[in-house]
């Protein structure tokens, strides 16, 4: 199961997401991106130091680069949006209780929990090289899927920013947002689907399977929960807007083509 190496990755992830002690939402946002970058680089160092990569060093570099691109883009985008966008800062404060401080034991519990989650999320790459797997087709497919997820997230965030700049008082409904209401969350799911796929031919023993599956289910749940909370805020703000309701009632909320339109109970007066 390689508990000693998982512990090293956990420590790195915990250190990098400790920014959440400044503002607890950072445990799940900016610190999340930092932790994924750090976890990926740690796996590369461990693999090279232990001679695990062999002739697949190129694959190790590609998978590490994928984590670096993903985490850097995510944390960089969130930092830029918070610094430059006053409306977003206001929304963030409202969503997080106006920066209300959590009891320290609660913060520590969240910190340890998310550090464990981030460790599990990057674990498929650790398992591949620590297990000495030599196949490359499946991990390359996983990399392609994950790269598609990063591109989807990036394009969705850019399109939303552009639409909000033109009309701050309206929900983004154009381009990717015509297909699905939360394309950035869908992109996140696609990214981690690729990571999970990349380890399918290497998981050994029930421990590795449970770790990989639990991490994947957790991130999918978190994305659906995030979409649910976003919808709740939008319903509160736009619930009496006929155009918004027509859009929300006809556009899947998170998975394209899947007819799940709402994750919250709808008021029949506005639905």
Secondary structure, DSSP 8 states (H G I E B T S, - for coil): --HHHHHHHHHHHHHHTGGGGTSGGGGGTHHHHHHHHHHHHHHHHHHHHTT--GGGHHHHHHHHHHHHHHHHHHHHHHHHHHHH-HHHHHHHHHHTTTT----HHHHHHHHHHHHHHHHHHHHHHHHHHHTT----HHHHHHHHHHHHHHHHHHHHHHHHHHHHHH-TTS---STHHHH-TTHHHHHHHHHHHHHHHHTTTT--HHHHHHHHHHHHHHHHHHHHHHHHHHHHHHHHHHTT-HHHHHHHTTS-SSSTTS----SS---TTT-
